[in-house]
């Protein structure tokens, strides 16, 4: 349980790092905006993303996995429904997703 809370806080911090390095992403504050956005992002990754990947498997197969990347960007963009988080387009969403993914990956390695 503690591992999941740490992971949540790391993703929230990664959102703030993405805001710092990518123009087009704004997050109002760490608490509660970034933490809530990280929670929603994790929830979407567990619920919506697998459904979209199953439904889009033929398109993903034909596009050699490129459509899977678009699904990941779409799921990341959905956190803009959290009040205080804005992502101003496709490129900022893609760059922000890359930053959050790298930071989460490093945190997973450290927490193991």
C-alpha positions as CSV (number, residue, x, y, z in Angstrom):
1,X,0.0,0.0,0.0
2,X,2.8,2.4,0.9
3,X,4.4,1.6,-2.5
4,X,1.3,2.7,-4.3
5,X,1.1,6.0,-2.4
6,X,4.8,6.7,-3.2
7,X,4.1,5.9,-6.8
8,X,1.2,8.3,-6.8
9,X,3.3,11.0,-5.3
10,X,6.1,10.3,-7.9
11,X,3.6,10.6,-10.8
12,X,2.2,13.8,-9.3
13,X,5.8,15.2,-9.1
14,X,6.4,14.0,-12.7
15,X,3.4,16.0,-13.8
16,X,5.0,19.1,-12.2
17,X,8.3,18.3,-13.9
18,X,6.5,18.0,-17.3
19,X,4.9,21.3,-16.6
20,X,8.3,22.9,-16.0
21,X,9.9,21.5,-19.2
22,X,7.0,21.5,-21.7
23,X,5.2,24.7,-22.6
24,X,1.6,23.9,-23.1
25,X,1.1,21.9,-19.8
26,X,0.0,23.7,-16.7
27,X,-0.8,22.3,-13.3
28,X,-2.0,24.7,-10.6
29,X,-0.5,23.0,-7.6
30,X,0.9,19.8,-6.2
31,X,-1.8,19.4,-3.6
32,X,-4.6,18.6,-4.5
33,X,-4.4,19.2,-8.3
34,X,-1.3,17.1,-9.3
35,X,-2.1,14.4,-6.8
36,X,-5.7,14.1,-8.0
37,X,-4.5,14.1,-11.7
38,X,-2.0,11.4,-10.9
39,X,-4.8,9.3,-9.2
40,X,-7.1,9.8,-12.2
41,X,-4.3,8.9,-14.6
42,X,-3.6,5.7,-12.7
43,X,-7.3,4.9,-12.6
44,X,-7.7,5.5,-16.4
45,X,-4.6,3.3,-17.1
46,X,-6.2,0.5,-15.1
47,X,-9.8,0.8,-16.5
48,X,-10.1,2.7,-19.8
49,X,-6.7,1.9,-21.4
50,X,-7.1,-1.9,-21.5
51,X,-10.6,-1.6,-23.0
52,X,-9.3,0.8,-25.7
53,X,-6.4,-1.4,-26.5
54,X,-8.6,-4.5,-27.0
55,X,-11.0,-2.6,-29.2
56,X,-8.2,-1.0,-31.2
57,X,-6.1,-4.1,-31.6
58,X,-6.7,-4.5,-35.3
59,X,-5.8,-0.9,-36.0
60,X,-2.7,-1.2,-33.7
61,X,-1.6,-4.4,-35.5
62,X,-2.0,-2.8,-38.9
63,X,-0.2,0.4,-37.8
64,X,2.7,-1.7,-36.3
65,X,1.9,-0.4,-32.8
66,X,1.7,3.3,-33.6
67,X,-2.0,3.4,-32.7
68,X,-1.1,2.1,-29.2
69,X,1.0,5.2,-28.7
70,X,-2.0,7.3,-29.7
71,X,-4.1,5.5,-27.1
72,X,-1.5,6.3,-24.4
73,X,-1.5,10.0,-25.4
74,X,-5.3,10.1,-25.3
75,X,-5.4,8.5,-21.8
76,X,-2.8,11.1,-20.7
77,X,-4.8,13.9,-22.3
78,X,-7.9,12.8,-20.4
79,X,-6.4,14.1,-17.1
80,X,-7.3,17.6,-18.3
81,X,-10.8,16.9,-16.9
82,X,-9.2,17.5,-13.5
83,X,-9.8,21.2,-12.6
84,X,-6.4,23.0,-12.7
85,X,-4.7,20.8,-15.3
86,X,-4.5,21.9,-18.9
87,X,-2.7,20.4,-21.9
88,X,-2.8,22.6,-25.0
89,X,-2.4,20.1,-27.7
90,X,-1.1,16.8,-29.1
91,X,2.7,17.6,-28.9
92,X,2.6,18.8,-25.3
93,X,0.6,15.7,-24.4
94,X,3.1,13.5,-26.1
95,X,6.1,15.2,-24.5
96,X,4.4,15.2,-21.1
97,X,3.6,11.5,-21.4
98,X,7.2,10.8,-22.2
99,X,8.4,12.7,-19.1
100,X,5.9,11.1,-16.8
101,X,6.7,7.6,-18.2
102,X,10.5,8.0,-17.8
103,X,10.1,9.3,-14.2
104,X,7.6,6.5,-13.4
105,X,10.0,3.9,-14.9
106,X,12.9,5.2,-12.8
107,X,10.7,5.2,-9.7
108,X,9.7,1.6,-10.4
109,X,13.3,0.6,-10.6
110,X,14.2,2.3,-7.4
111,X,11.2,1.0,-5.5
112,X,11.9,-2.7,-6.3
